Amino acid sequence: MRLMNRRSILAIALLPLLPGLAMAAPAAQDQADLARIERYLLGLRTLRARFLQIAPNGDTSQGNAWIERPGRLRFDYDPPAPFLLIAGYGGVMFHDRKLQQTSNFPLSQTPLGILLSEQPKLSGDVTVEAIDRQPGLIQVTLHRTGHQGDGSLTLTFADSPLELRQWSVIDPQRLETRVSLFDIHLGEKFNPKLFDITDPKIQPGGTPGR
């Protein structure tokens, strides 16, 4: 397994999208599916999973992911990747354990804001580019309204029942970073320390008890 670079890791968080979707005159089926996705996101309280991340150059990384809505997420990358990504308390922290460098930015300025917003409304500040359906899957591609050149985000759900399985980010250079979820567990209770953006010193794979 090849190690992803820092730029590719940041791509999953730095694309400037805001919660909410806007769409002109959608078809009835599109409206129904967007409503289903909105209800799913609203009802998603906690999710724990393994993830596989693929960089634009094909490099891969794996790790453990935790999502607790609203507002909390943690991506802990398996060694040798030295990266840790945490969203909590309105901010996002990206930590490179090897370089001992930490970057912080507002959650509201990232695509994570769509998944983690308290009231995910599928109308407003983001435009839906497409809704694609395949057997057993539904994909929604969107971008920040008026800023299509900034890139796009595609969310992929398993259908019947609806379940988030993957997202991909296309950056302004048209390079794609893809994150897939597997071994998914819902409804668990997590230790709040998982989402403490003030303490990035937990070692790789070091998971506070649930």
Secondary structure, 3 states (H helix, E strand, C coil): CCCCCHHHHHHHHHCCCCCCCECCCCCHHHHHHHHHHHHHHHHCCEEEEEEEEECCCCCEEEEEEEEECCCEEEEEECCCCCEEEEEECCEEEEEECCCCEEEEEEHHHCCHHHHHCCCCCCCCCEEEEEEEEECCEEEEEEEECCCHHHCEEEEEEECCCCEEEEEEEECCCCCEEEEEEEEEEECCCCCHHHHCCCCCCCCCCCCCCC
